[in-house]
Amino acid sequence: MNLDSIYSDSADTRPILIVPYMWIGDFVRGHTVVRVLKERWPNRPVDLLTTSLCAPLVDYMPGVRKGILADLPRSRLAIVRQRALAAELRQRGYGTALVLPRTWKAAIAPALAGVPERVGFVGEFRFGLINHWRRGEKALPRFIDKNAALALPDGAPLPPEWPVPQLVVPAGEAGRWRQANGLGTGRAIALAPGSMGTSKRWTYYPELARLLVAQGFDVWVIGGPGEKTLAQEIVTAGGPQVRDLTGNDLRNGILAMASASVAITNDSGLMHIAAAIGTPTMGIFGPTSPSLWAPLNGLAATVQTTSKLSCQPCQNTVCRMNDHRCMRDISASDVLGITQRVLASAHGNAAP
């Protein structure tokens, strides 16, 4: 996307703060907002508010100057910590803050910091907190449209395509990480069996790991500490060629996705990380719609049941109908076959 020159101002150098959504996938998708801002204002530094969990992502996002750490609790206002954050923001002299979440709490620190221009949708009636209102959010078709529209002038038409999120991992860093973890140099398939909500979790990863190992692949299980038990089940099924790489540090997940030949994921944050890196990514979808939730970058393969169920997509976090058939009817052998086709296609595209 190239913004019309009428939207661009290269003389403005005031820094911009983005207050993004802090779920991993949404945080990655927020890089589209960074790219739109950098096209509109190429000389304005862009910083991102971040949590400790998402902070490693900032290191790989082109166009982001700095991540501002703000581990605010989700369940309360924590006004003392909001004031401390506001004091830090005030020192950085932001000219504009884009507040992507619609919540009252997300706008408190920029308002207390006295950021002159605070842009956001009406949301939870944030009078006095947001001073550059945007309306029409419900008419915007996708999550990315709602976020990236805030980076455009008020009333500007949406472009036919948004710039896609990017995560740039230096090859040397990925190679050193692989060596440090004793992961060799062979082709590896990264499996990301977790997701927010049990209904989005495909249950045949242990069987798939066994089939992949039988084909000669190394298998890495990627995820947070909540996937540790599931990772052990996958390791038990697949044997010593399967490595459990789950843990607290998201940087391990980023570097694993950058090093893998293919990533196989549920609809999750790790799916967006792998796609933004450029790793061929297979997304397994059941209760959610790929047209709404797949990465802008595109997927190497969208894996779904061959026949759509009447309840699909339900968007529910827990299955309440049809005994989770939207995921159970996707077999491990089917996913293996798609993986082989994706690998063959990637190898063909890499050939001279």
N, C-alpha and C positions, 0 to 999 in steps of 0.2 A: 504494500500500500504506500502510495506517495500522497502526502497531504498537499492540498492546494496551497500555493504560496501565500494566499490570503490568511491562512491559519498560522503561518510560521513567523517567528520573531527571533532572529539570531542575536539581537542586541540584548535581550533579557538574560541576565546571569543569576537571578535570585534562585536559591535552591528550592526544590520541591520535595515534600514528604508524601509518600503513599502509605495509607493505613489499609493493609490488605486483609482479606480473609486468612485465618491462620491454620486452616486445615491444609495438609501438604499439597493435595492436588489443586486446590483453589489458589494456594500461594504460588505454585508453578504457573498456573494460568494467568496470574497477575502480571507476569513478565510481558504479556502483550500490552498492558497499560504502560509499562516502562517504555516499550518501543514506540508507542504512539506519542508519548510525551517527548521523547528524544527527537522524533521527526518534526514535531511542532516547535519545540524549543531546544535546538541542538546544544546550546551553551548553558543550559540550566542544569546543575547537578541534581540527580535524583537519588533519594535515600528511601529505604523501606523500613517500616516498623516490623519487627520480627520477634518470634519466640525463640527460646533455646533450641527447641526441636527443629524449627525451620531454618535457623541461622546458617547452617552449612550450605544451603541452596544459594544464598546471596553471593558466595564466593565464585559461583560459576555463571552468574547472570550478567551478560554484557550490558553496559549502560547504567549499572547500579554503582553508585559511589560507595555507599556504606549501609550496613544494617544497624538499626537502632534497637537494642534489646529491650523488650518490654514484656516480661512474664507476668502479666496481670491475670488474676483469677477469673474464671469464666462465670462463677456463680454470684459474685458480689461486685460492688462498684470499686472498693479499695481506694477510697478517695486520697488517702495519704500517699499511696504509691502513684496515683494519677498525678498528684501535685509534683512529686519528685521527677516523674517523666516529663511533665510540662516544663519544669525548670531546665531540663536538658535540652528540650526542643527549642526553648526560648533562646538559649545560648547559640544555637546553630543558625538562627536568623532565617527561618523558612519564609518564603513569600507566598507559597501556596501549599495547602494540604488537601489531598484527595482522599476522602473517607469512603472506602468502598462498602463496608458493611452498613446495614441500615439501622444498626442499634444505637441507642442513646449513648451507651458506654463507650463505643468506639470513637465518638467525637469529643469526649471530655478533655483529654490532654491537649489536642491542638487548640481548643478554645481557651483553656487556661493559659496556654503558652502565648496567646495573642497573635497566632498566625493570621495575617491580614485577610487572606482569601481561603475560605474553608468550603470546599465543594463536595456536595453529596446529595443523594435523593432525600425526599421528605422523611421517609422511614418512620421512626417512633416519635414524631412531632418534636424534632430536635431544635426548637426555636431558641435562638441565641447561641447555639452550638455550631450549627451550619449557617453560614451567611450568604452562600451562593447556591440557592436551591435549584434542584433539577426535578422535573416532573416527567410523567409518562413512562415510568419504569415498567409498569405492568404490560405495556404495549410492546416492549422489547422481547424478542423471541427466546433468546438464550442467555445463560448466565454471563458469558463473555461479552455479549452486547451491552448488558447492564453495566458492567464494570468499565469497559473500554470507552463507552460513550461519555463517561465523566472526564476523559482526557481530551475530548474535543470541545470546541466552543459550543455554548448553549444553542440548541436548535440546528446544529450542523447535521446533515444527513449521514447515516451510517455508510461506510464504504462497502463495496461488494465483498471484500475479504479483509480480515484483520491480519496484521503481522503475527506470525506464530511464536509461541514461547521458545526461548533458546536456553539451553544449559551447555556451556562449553567447558569440557573437561580436557586439560592437556594430556596428550598421549603418554608423556613421560610420567605424569602423576599416576595414571591408571596402571601403567606397567610396574611402577615401584610398589603400589599397593598390592598388586597381584603377587609380586615376588615376596613381599614381606609376610603375606599370609600363606605362602607355600602352595599357591594355586596353579602352578605350572603354566604352560603356554597353549594347551589344547583348547579345542572348541568347547565352550561351556554354555549351558542353557540356564538362565536365571528364572526361578519360580517365585512368584510373589503371591502366596496363598491367603493373605489377609485382606481385610477391607473393613470399613465402618458399616456395621450391620451384617448379621449372619446370612441374610437372604442373598447377598451378593457374593457369597463364598462358594466357589466350586469345590466339591468334596473329593475329587478323584486325583488330587496331586500325588499321593503316595504311589498309586498305580502308574501314573504317568512317569514319575521318576524312575521306577523300575524299568519301564519300556525304553526310556531315553538312555539309561545306563547300558541296557542290552544292545543299543545301537552304537555304543562306544563314546557317548558324550559324558563330560563332567556335568554335574548338576549342582547349582548353588541355590539354597533357600534364603530368600531375602525378606526382611520384615522387622518389626519392632519386638520388644520383649513379650508382648501379648501373643505373638506367633511362636514362641519357643516350644510349647508342647506339640503343636502341629508340625513344626520343623523336625522334631525328634521322631515323629511318626513317619515322616517322609524319608529321613535318614535310615530308619530301620527297614523300610520297604526297599530302598534303593541300594544300600550297602556303602562301602567305603568311598565310592566315587561321588557320593553326595555329601556336600558340606553345609553345615548349619552356619549361616552368616547373619542370623538375626541378632539384634541387640539394641542398645539405647542410642547409638550414634548414627544419625541419618547419613553422614558422610560415607560410611561403609556401603549403604544401599546405593548411593549415587555412583560411587566408583565401581561397584559390582555391575550395575546396569551399563556403565560405560565400557566395561571390559567384556561383557557377555556377547555371544554371537546372536542370540535371540532372547527376548524377555517374554515370559508367559504370565499374565496377571489377571486378577479380577478387576472390576471397575474400582480403582483405588488410586491413592496418591502416587504409588510407585509406577503405575501405568503412565501417568502424566510425566514423571521424571524420565522414564526410559524413552518415551516418545520425544520429549524435548531435547534429549541428548542426541537422538538420531539412531538409536539402536532399534533394529526391526522388532516391533512390539505386537504381540497378540493379546487382545483384550477379550476376556470371556464375560459375556453379558447375559443376564437372565431377567431380573426384575426391573432393570433400568434401561433406558433407551440410548443406544449409541449416538443417534442423531443429536441428542441433547448433551450427553456427558462424555463422549469420546474426545480425545485431545484434538485441538485444532491442527496439530502437526500431521494427523492421519495415522492410521494403524496399518501394519503389514497385513493383519488379518483381524476381522471381527468375528468372534466365535459365538454362535447362538444355536438354539435348537433348529432343526430343519423345518419343523412345523410350529407356527406361532400359536401359543395358548390364548384362550379368551381373556385370561386375567393379566396378560402381558402387554405393556409394562405396567407394573403396579406401583413402583417406587417405594414399596414398603421395606423397612429394615428387617422385618421378620415375616416369613412366609405364612399366610393365613388361608391359602387355597391350594389345591392340587398337589400337596405333598412335595413342594419344591421341584416340580417336574421341569421348570424352565432351566434348572441347572443339572438335575439328575439325568436328563435325557441327552446330555452332552458326554460322550464316552471318552475315556482316555485314549483309545485307539484312534478315534477321530481327531483328537487334538494332536496326537503324534503325527498323523498324516499331514495335517495342516502345517505343523512345524517343519517337516521335511520339505514341503513345497516352499515355505518362506525362506529356508536356508538355501535351497536351490536358486530361488529368485535373487536373493541377496548376493550369492556367489556369481550369478550371471551378470548382475549389474556392476559388480566390482571388476569383472574381466575386462581387459583392454579391447 
